[in-house]
Amino acid sequence: MFLTEDSKEERKIAIYIRVSTQEQKIDGYGLEAQEKKLLDYINNNKSQNYITKKEWVFIDTHTGSDLNREGLQRMIKAVKENKFDAVVVWKIDRLSRSLQHLLTIFEDFEKNNVSFISVQENIDFRGPIGKLIFQIFGAIAQFERELIKGRTQMGRLASAEMGNYTGSFVPYGYKEIPNPSGRGKKLAIEPEQKKWVKEIFEWYIYEGLGLGEIPNKLNKLKVPLGTHTRNKSGKWTERIVRTMIHNPIYRGEFIANKKDENGNELPQNLWTIVNIPSCISEFTFQQAQQSCKERKSTDGNVSYLLSGKIVDVGVTPPKKFVGCKRTKGGFSYRRKQFDKENVHFHVFEVPAKQLEDYAWGKITEALKEPKIFIEKYLARKYSDSTKIEKLEGVLHGLRQDKINKGIEIARVEEGYEKGVYDEEKTKEKIGQKNKELADIEAEIQSHEDQLSFIGEVEAEISKLNEASRQIKYRIENLNQEQKKVLVRLFIDRIELKREKVGKVWKIDAKVFFKFNPNKFPNDVTGDRTEKDDKQGNKLKKSLSKDSNGATCRIRTDDPLFTRQ
């Protein structure tokens, strides 16, 4: 019997009934039998003011191991719509035979303040005890989710360590291929899409197109987006392009675990990185990131090419210059006047165009002939195959000497054990052998440093060559913002120092590129004088807060400016 009367204390009850095909044949388990028992339960508990309706009866003929049941899903939808206060079943396994599924269902009930009643097990989740049971089920559900999340995370990392791509979707420019090992998937380049990836980065860096302009252009050209996005329209959007610009996968790097299972950022040394075929060079990717920073920081005013790069090293501590408009017209870089220890330091100002042209000339010189540029700095040819072969040959001999010296020490110790040498003689011999061994190790280190240096310089030349290939033919046509990107990438700082000769100020400028002079062996940088080294060490200390890492000094042959 279905009741329809209403009162303030009424509890609206939904009935859920389920049988499998086999259970219908078992006496007492049929649909009619379950429905009769549940209606009797409602009618026999009038003190609880239960009411139900025909539309609140949900029936499934389905296995209990599956949640995708029509009646169950309709009932859960009604639960979320707050259509009733409780759900009643004959036995708890009618809802599900899986603990994990029960936890999921009970979580929906608890969120929507819907109680649960099982007639056969005499369970009613109403009241304080029922709420406590719900909370226990919720805690179990949370614990189960954390376990699943942890196992999933461990599985993804294990797969990534095998070189597999474990991202949630395949990025534009790539396709999935089976791992040759037979387990997992790897990424391979889609040549046609790679062409458009490079085009997008070049539009952004060199043509100054914005994140909104690029998708408009792609859509106008009818470039297919494919299935590489969750966007069902198949159209390029600003969000898609922004994600591409910042995605390190295009430079050949997939980060499998930037965050832990709790969503906290991991330190970089704990990241698991998978090598992916690159669509663009590292240089192009870094240009794009720098360009993005530049665009965010622009204020619509004058774009100073060397902003934040210039310091006056003639004062202690060194002070920075800022760009400013000149009262007589044009622009300049200015270090403000200040007083220190009863001494007044006047304004230090240099014309912007003259200094910018000078610094930009250094960059174009480096990009047009990278190898000549570095050799010019080192003032000699620093590497050739003969020198490398000679160093490797000497190293091979020294390493063999080290092994032999270790054998000699072992023989002395053996002689002591056999009584050939007394304790005093043994100590003397071993001390001498250890000194010889230390000398050999020092020579090995020296030769390894020289080979390492040659490798580092070759790497710098390689980077400059890559940069040169990217922009060599465009360098004369770059606008101010594009030039600023290259200045940020290549120049660490520009040091200015002035000296008054008579009534004339002579200004010396030194450009510090992002190379490391401290790694250059003395025999390679033999043109540096003792005075240079002392000044360099002093400068290194005074600029420790401004240098952003070690750099390489390129000096002018003569003072840059002469001003009244």
BAVO-967183 format. One record per residue (C-alpha): x, y, z; residue number from 1. Coordinates in steps of 0.05 Angstrom, whole numbers, plus 5000, padded with zeros to 4 digits. Example, Ala and Ser with C-alpha at 12.3 -4.5 7.8 and 13.67 -1.06 7.14 Angstrom:
BEGIN
RODO:east:north:up:k
RODO:5246:4910:5156:1
RODO:5273:4979:5143:2
// end
This chain:
BEGIN
RODO:east:north:up:k
RODO:5000:5000:5000:1
RODO:5027:5069:4981:2
RODO:5014:5125:5030:3
RODO:5002:5196:5008:4
RODO:4985:5235:5071:5
RODO:5034:5290:5091:6
RODO:5057:5316:5159:7
RODO:5116:5354:5186:8
RODO:5147:5290:5212:9
RODO:5140:5249:5148:10
RODO:5201:5213:5122:11
RODO:5200:5203:5047:12
RODO:5226:5133:5032:13
RODO:5253:5107:4965:14
RODO:5251:5032:4953:15
RODO:5307:4997:4916:16
RODO:5298:4926:4891:17
RODO:5349:4883:4853:18
RODO:5351:4811:4830:19
RODO:5397:4775:4782:20
RODO:5370:4727:4730:21
RODO:5386:4666:4774:22
RODO:5358:4698:4837:23
RODO:5289:4707:4807:24
RODO:5281:4631:4813:25
RODO:5298:4630:4887:26
RODO:5238:4634:4933:27
RODO:5234:4700:4970:28
RODO:5283:4737:4924:29
RODO:5235:4755:4867:30
RODO:5217:4827:4851:31
RODO:5145:4819:4877:32
RODO:5169:4785:4941:33
RODO:5220:4840:4957:34
RODO:5170:4896:4941:35
RODO:5117:4865:4987:36
RODO:5166:4857:5045:37
RODO:5191:4929:5038:38
RODO:5120:4958:5034:39
RODO:5100:4916:5095:40
RODO:5161:4945:5132:41
RODO:5139:5016:5115:42
RODO:5066:5004:5135:43
RODO:5085:4968:5199:44
RODO:5127:5027:5223:45
RODO:5074:5080:5226:46
RODO:5107:5111:5286:47
RODO:5165:5131:5241:48
RODO:5117:5167:5193:49
RODO:5146:5134:5131:50
RODO:5114:5150:5064:51
RODO:5131:5127:4994:52
RODO:5104:5133:4923:53
RODO:5104:5089:4861:54
RODO:5154:5134:4827:55
RODO:5202:5124:4886:56
RODO:5207:5049:4873:57
RODO:5271:5032:4833:58
RODO:5279:4963:4804:59
RODO:5339:4928:4770:60
RODO:5347:4859:4742:61
RODO:5422:4859:4740:62
RODO:5485:4831:4772:63
RODO:5506:4864:4838:64
RODO:5578:4874:4816:65
RODO:5562:4931:4767:66
RODO:5543:5002:4785:67
RODO:5518:5018:4715:68
RODO:5446:4997:4729:69
RODO:5389:5039:4702:70
RODO:5347:5036:4766:71
RODO:5406:5050:4811:72
RODO:5430:5109:4771:73
RODO:5359:5139:4769:74
RODO:5355:5131:4845:75
RODO:5424:5165:4856:76
RODO:5402:5222:4811:77
RODO:5339:5231:4853:78
RODO:5382:5228:4917:79
RODO:5424:5286:4891:80
RODO:5359:5324:4876:81
RODO:5337:5315:4950:82
RODO:5272:5280:4931:83
RODO:5270:5234:4993:84
RODO:5300:5225:5062:85
RODO:5320:5152:5061:86
RODO:5330:5091:5017:87
RODO:5306:5022:5040:88
RODO:5328:4954:5014:89
RODO:5312:4883:5035:90
RODO:5386:4864:5043:91
RODO:5448:4907:5037:92
RODO:5475:4864:4980:93
RODO:5415:4886:4939:94
RODO:5450:4953:4933:95
RODO:5517:4922:4914:96
RODO:5561:4862:4929:97
RODO:5624:4905:4924:98
RODO:5649:4942:4986:99
RODO:5681:4995:4941:100
RODO:5615:5007:4905:101
RODO:5578:5011:4972:102
RODO:5627:5063:4997:103
RODO:5615:5104:4934:104
RODO:5539:5100:4941:105
RODO:5539:5115:5016:106
RODO:5583:5176:5003:107
RODO:5529:5203:4957:108
RODO:5476:5189:5010:109
RODO:5516:5224:5065:110
RODO:5531:5285:5022:111
RODO:5457:5294:5008:112
RODO:5433:5278:5079:113
RODO:5397:5215:5057:114
RODO:5394:5157:5107:115
RODO:5398:5082:5090:116
RODO:5356:5025:5116:117
RODO:5367:4950:5107:118
RODO:5308:4910:5133:119
RODO:5341:4841:5138:120
RODO:5404:4866:5174:121
RODO:5363:4915:5217:122
RODO:5406:4974:5196:123
RODO:5381:5046:5199:124
RODO:5432:5103:5190:125
RODO:5385:5155:5221:126
RODO:5405:5188:5286:127
RODO:5473:5197:5320:128
RODO:5494:5124:5313:129
RODO:5474:5123:5240:130
RODO:5514:5186:5227:131
RODO:5574:5156:5261:132
RODO:5568:5094:5217:133
RODO:5564:5139:5156:134
RODO:5627:5175:5179:135
RODO:5663:5108:5188:136
RODO:5642:5088:5118:137
RODO:5666:5156:5092:138
RODO:5734:5146:5126:139
RODO:5740:5077:5095:140
RODO:5722:5106:5027:141
RODO:5775:5161:5035:142
RODO:5827:5110:5056:143
RODO:5810:5067:4996:144
RODO:5816:5127:4949:145
RODO:5885:5145:4977:146
RODO:5908:5073:4968:147
RODO:5883:5073:4896:148
RODO:5915:5141:4883:149
RODO:5981:5118:4912:150
RODO:5981:5054:4871:151
RODO:5963:5093:4808:152
RODO:6019:5143:4821:153
RODO:6070:5088:4832:154
RODO:6047:5052:4769:155
RODO:6053:5116:4728:156
RODO:6123:5131:4754:157
RODO:6145:5059:4741:158
RODO:6119:5064:4670:159
RODO:6153:5133:4660:160
RODO:6219:5105:4685:161
RODO:6213:5053:4628:162
RODO:6211:5112:4580:163
RODO:6136:5112:4570:164
RODO:6092:5173:4561:165
RODO:6041:5173:4618:166
RODO:6004:5239:4603:167
RODO:5928:5242:4603:168
RODO:5924:5261:4529:169
RODO:5969:5262:4468:170
RODO:5993:5333:4454:171
RODO:5988:5365:4385:172
RODO:6048:5347:4342:173
RODO:6053:5275:4367:174
RODO:6021:5207:4361:175
RODO:6023:5146:4406:176
RODO:6064:5085:4387:177
RODO:6076:5020:4426:178
RODO:6139:5016:4468:179
RODO:6186:4967:4433:180
RODO:6192:4931:4500:181
RODO:6119:4912:4492:182
RODO:6094:4950:4553:183
RODO:6067:5021:4552:184
RODO:6064:5076:4499:185
RODO:6115:5125:4472:186
RODO:6106:5188:4431:187
RODO:6128:5197:4359:188
RODO:6129:5260:4316:189
RODO:6071:5276:4269:190
RODO:6112:5312:4214:191
RODO:6055:5355:4187:192
RODO:6035:5377:4257:193
RODO:6107:5390:4277:194
RODO:6111:5441:4221:195
RODO:6053:5479:4252:196
RODO:6082:5474:4322:197
RODO:6146:5509:4297:198
RODO:6103:5560:4261:199
RODO:6064:5576:4325:200
RODO:6127:5588:4365:201
RODO:6158:5631:4310:202
RODO:6094:5673:4304:203
RODO:6096:5684:4379:204
RODO:6170:5700:4384:205
RODO:6189:5735:4320:206
RODO:6124:5764:4293:207
RODO:6098:5785:4361:208
RODO:6029:5753:4351:209
RODO:5989:5747:4414:210
RODO:5957:5685:4445:211
RODO:5890:5707:4417:212
RODO:5916:5724:4347:213
RODO:5950:5657:4336:214
RODO:5887:5613:4342:215
RODO:5849:5662:4298:216
RODO:5902:5655:4245:217
RODO:5903:5579:4250:218
RODO:5828:5575:4244:219
RODO:5829:5623:4185:220
RODO:5881:5578:4151:221
RODO:5836:5518:4168:222
RODO:5893:5481:4203:223
RODO:5861:5417:4232:224
RODO:5866:5409:4307:225
RODO:5853:5335:4305:226
RODO:5837:5296:4368:227
RODO:5892:5328:4411:228
RODO:5845:5368:4455:229
RODO:5782:5361:4497:230
RODO:5752:5419:4458:231
RODO:5695:5386:4419:232
RODO:5688:5444:4371:233
RODO:5753:5425:4336:234
RODO:5773:5499:4335:235
RODO:5838:5528:4359:236
RODO:5830:5570:4422:237
RODO:5874:5617:4463:238
RODO:5877:5564:4519:239
RODO:5905:5511:4471:240
RODO:5959:5557:4445:241
RODO:5978:5582:4515:242
RODO:5986:5509:4538:243
RODO:6030:5494:4478:244
RODO:6076:5554:4489:245
RODO:6090:5533:4560:246
RODO:6092:5457:4550:247
RODO:6164:5431:4557:248
RODO:6146:5369:4518:249
RODO:6159:5408:4453:250
RODO:6232:5416:4472:251
RODO:6236:5340:4485:252
RODO:6220:5335:4559:253
RODO:6160:5303:4593:254
RODO:6156:5313:4668:255
RODO:6119:5252:4696:256
RODO:6114:5275:4769:257
RODO:6118:5349:4780:258
RODO:6072:5340:4841:259
RODO:6065:5285:4893:260
RODO:6001:5246:4905:261
RODO:5975:5301:4951:262
RODO:5984:5354:4898:263
RODO:6045:5387:4930:264
RODO:6100:5414:4884:265
RODO:6162:5369:4884:266
RODO:6233:5396:4882:267
RODO:6264:5390:4812:268
RODO:6314:5337:4834:269
RODO:6256:5290:4849:270
RODO:6221:5298:4781:271
RODO:6218:5238:4735:272
RODO:6234:5263:4665:273
RODO:6221:5224:4602:274
RODO:6257:5241:4538:275
RODO:6209:5256:4480:276
RODO:6226:5272:4407:277
RODO:6229:5348:4404:278
RODO:6189:5392:4357:279
RODO:6230:5454:4371:280
RODO:6299:5470:4398:281
RODO:6315:5487:4470:282
RODO:6335:5556:4447:283
RODO:6267:5569:4415:284
RODO:6230:5544:4477:285
RODO:6271:5590:4523:286
RODO:6259:5649:4476:287
RODO:6184:5637:4481:288
RODO:6186:5635:4557:289
RODO:6227:5699:4559:290
RODO:6181:5732:4510:291
RODO:6122:5714:4554:292
RODO:6156:5746:4615:293
RODO:6171:5808:4575:294
RODO:6099:5815:4552:295
RODO:6073:5808:4623:296
RODO:6120:5861:4650:297
RODO:6109:5913:4595:298
RODO:6072:5975:4617:299
RODO:6059:6007:4550:300
RODO:6113:6059:4560:301
RODO:6182:6064:4526:302
RODO:6214:5996:4518:303
RODO:6286:6002:4543:304
RODO:6329:5948:4511:305
RODO:6378:5942:4569:306
RODO:6330:5952:4626:307
RODO:6357:5921:4691:308
RODO:6423:5902:4659:309
RODO:6468:5963:4672:310
RODO:6508:5975:4736:311
RODO:6558:6028:4757:312
RODO:6619:5991:4785:313
RODO:6655:6056:4800:314
RODO:6617:6061:4866:315
RODO:6613:6012:4924:316
RODO:6566:5975:4926:317
RODO:6551:5978:4851:318
RODO:6487:6015:4834:319
RODO:6438:6001:4778:320
RODO:6416:6047:4722:321
RODO:6344:6060:4702:322
RODO:6316:6083:4636:323
RODO:6289:6154:4633:324
RODO:6268:6209:4586:325
RODO:6317:6267:4575:326
RODO:6293:6339:4583:327
RODO:6326:6357:4517:328
RODO:6291:6300:4481:329
RODO:6309:6227:4471:330
RODO:6323:6174:4524:331
RODO:6380:6154:4569:332
RODO:6401:6107:4625:333
RODO:6414:6142:4691:334
RODO:6445:6124:4758:335
RODO:6416:6173:4809:336
RODO:6458:6219:4851:337
RODO:6470:6201:4924:338
RODO:6511:6218:4986:339
RODO:6555:6169:5023:340
RODO:6603:6183:5081:341
RODO:6601:6258:5069:342
RODO:6617:6249:4995:343
RODO:6569:6270:4940:344
RODO:6564:6225:4878:345
RODO:6535:6262:4819:346
RODO:6485:6234:4769:347
RODO:6515:6185:4720:348
RODO:6477:6187:4654:349
RODO:6491:6156:4585:350
RODO:6451:6162:4520:351
RODO:6406:6102:4510:352
RODO:6417:6095:4435:353
RODO:6492:6095:4437:354
RODO:6496:6042:4492:355
RODO:6441:5999:4462:356
RODO:6474:6000:4393:357
RODO:6539:5979:4425:358
RODO:6508:5921:4464:359
RODO:6466:5898:4406:360
RODO:6528:5899:4362:361
RODO:6560:5849:4410:362
RODO:6500:5803:4404:363
RODO:6498:5805:4328:364
RODO:6573:5792:4327:365
RODO:6562:5730:4370:366
RODO:6503:5705:4329:367
RODO:6534:5715:4261:368
RODO:6600:5680:4275:369
RODO:6594:5641:4341:370
RODO:6660:5605:4337:371
RODO:6700:5667:4317:372
RODO:6666:5706:4372:373
RODO:6686:5658:4427:374
RODO:6756:5648:4399:375
RODO:6764:5724:4398:376
RODO:6746:5727:4471:377
RODO:6796:5672:4488:378
RODO:6848:5706:4443:379
RODO:6871:5638:4415:380
RODO:6846:5574:4385:381
RODO:6825:5534:4446:382
RODO:6811:5465:4417:383
RODO:6831:5421:4361:384
RODO:6830:5346:4350:385
RODO:6906:5340:4361:386
RODO:6902:5373:4430:387
RODO:6842:5331:4450:388
RODO:6877:5266:4428:389
RODO:6940:5287:4466:390
RODO:6901:5302:4530:391
RODO:6864:5235:4525:392
RODO:6930:5198:4514:393
RODO:6963:5230:4574:394
RODO:6901:5216:4616:395
RODO:6902:5143:4597:396
RODO:6975:5138:4619:397
RODO:6962:5175:4685:398
RODO:6903:5129:4702:399
RODO:6947:5069:4690:400
RODO:7001:5100:4735:401
RODO:6947:5109:4789:402
RODO:6930:5035:4785:403
RODO:7004:5016:4788:404
RODO:7016:5061:4848:405
RODO:6958:5028:4885:406
RODO:6991:4960:4870:407
RODO:7058:4985:4897:408
RODO:7024:5008:4962:409
RODO:6991:4940:4969:410
RODO:7059:4905:4960:411
RODO:7091:4948:5015:412
RODO:7034:4928:5062:413
RODO:7043:4856:5042:414
RODO:7118:4862:5056:415
RODO:7102:4888:5126:416
RODO:7057:4828:5139:417
RODO:7112:4781:5116:418
RODO:7165:4815:5159:419
RODO:7205:4844:5100:420
RODO:7195:4916:5127:421
RODO:7190:4939:5199:422
RODO:7135:4987:5221:423
RODO:7177:5050:5213:424
RODO:7202:5031:5143:425
RODO:7131:5012:5123:426
RODO:7103:5080:5144:427
RODO:7159:5116:5107:428
RODO:7148:5078:5042:429
RODO:7072:5083:5045:430
RODO:7077:5158:5060:431
RODO:7122:5167:4999:432
RODO:7076:5125:4954:433
RODO:7014:5163:4978:434
RODO:7048:5229:4961:435
RODO:7064:5203:4891:436
RODO:6992:5178:4884:437
RODO:6965:5247:4905:438
RODO:7009:5280:4852:439
RODO:6982:5233:4799:440
RODO:6910:5246:4820:441
RODO:6923:5321:4816:442
RODO:6950:5314:4745:443
RODO:6890:5271:4726:444
RODO:6843:5324:4754:445
RODO:6880:5379:4716:446
RODO:6875:5342:4649:447
RODO:6802:5323:4662:448
RODO:6787:5397:4676:449
RODO:6819:5417:4609:450
RODO:6778:5366:4571:451
RODO:6716:5388:4609:452
RODO:6730:5460:4591:453
RODO:6737:5443:4517:454
RODO:6670:5407:4521:455
RODO:6637:5466:4555:456
RODO:6663:5516:4504:457
RODO:6640:5470:4448:458
RODO:6572:5468:4482:459
RODO:6570:5544:4483:460
RODO:6588:5546:4410:461
RODO:6534:5495:4396:462
RODO:6483:5538:4432:463
RODO:6505:5600:4394:464
RODO:6503:5562:4329:465
RODO:6432:5539:4344:466
RODO:6412:5611:4361:467
RODO:6446:5635:4297:468
RODO:6408:5585:4254:469
RODO:6342:5606:4286:470
RODO:6348:5681:4274:471
RODO:6409:5696:4230:472
RODO:6368:5719:4171:473
RODO:6319:5758:4213:474
RODO:6367:5794:4259:475
RODO:6366:5858:4219:476
RODO:6290:5862:4220:477
RODO:6275:5848:4293:478
RODO:6234:5900:4331:479
RODO:6251:5927:4399:480
RODO:6212:5875:4439:481
RODO:6243:5818:4400:482
RODO:6313:5847:4412:483
RODO:6297:5851:4486:484
RODO:6284:5776:4487:485
RODO:6354:5763:4459:486
RODO:6386:5813:4507:487
RODO:6354:5776:4566:488
RODO:6379:5709:4539:489
RODO:6450:5729:4523:490
RODO:6472:5788:4567:491
RODO:6480:5779:4642:492
RODO:6500:5851:4656:493
RODO:6536:5913:4629:494
RODO:6586:5947:4674:495
RODO:6599:6021:4667:496
RODO:6655:6060:4699:497
RODO:6675:6131:4687:498
RODO:6739:6170:4699:499
RODO:6749:6245:4694:500
RODO:6809:6266:4653:501
RODO:6814:6341:4655:502
RODO:6744:6366:4639:503
RODO:6725:6303:4601:504
RODO:6691:6242:4628:505
RODO:6716:6177:4597:506
RODO:6668:6119:4605:507
RODO:6689:6046:4600:508
RODO:6636:5993:4584:509
RODO:6643:5919:4593:510
RODO:6591:5869:4570:511
RODO:6584:5804:4610:512
RODO:6554:5748:4569:513
RODO:6524:5687:4602:514
RODO:6587:5644:4599:515
RODO:6631:5623:4657:516
RODO:6702:5653:4659:517
RODO:6719:5618:4724:518
RODO:6720:5551:4688:519
RODO:6770:5574:4635:520
RODO:6839:5545:4650:521
RODO:6897:5595:4656:522
RODO:6934:5566:4595:523
RODO:6873:5583:4553:524
RODO:6860:5653:4581:525
RODO:6933:5671:4583:526
RODO:6918:5741:4557:527
RODO:6887:5760:4623:528
RODO:6935:5800:4666:529
RODO:6945:5793:4741:530
RODO:6911:5861:4748:531
RODO:6851:5835:4708:532
RODO:6844:5775:4754:533
RODO:6847:5817:4817:534
RODO:6795:5864:4791:535
RODO:6753:5807:4768:536
RODO:6755:5773:4836:537
RODO:6739:5839:4870:538
RODO:6682:5852:4821:539
RODO:6655:5782:4831:540
RODO:6648:5795:4906:541
RODO:6616:5864:4897:542
RODO:6566:5839:4845:543
RODO:6547:5775:4880:544
RODO:6475:5799:4889:545
RODO:6466:5823:4818:546
RODO:6501:5774:4772:547
RODO:6450:5717:4772:548
RODO:6504:5667:4761:549
RODO:6574:5666:4732:550
RODO:6586:5703:4667:551
RODO:6640:5716:4616:552
RODO:6672:5784:4606:553
RODO:6678:5815:4537:554
RODO:6719:5879:4543:555
RODO:6720:5938:4495:556
RODO:6787:5955:4463:557
RODO:6778:6029:4480:558
RODO:6733:6070:4525:559
RODO:6663:6070:4496:560
RODO:6644:6143:4509:561
RODO:6679:6208:4516:562
RODO:6635:6263:4545:563
RODO:6644:6334:4570:564
// end
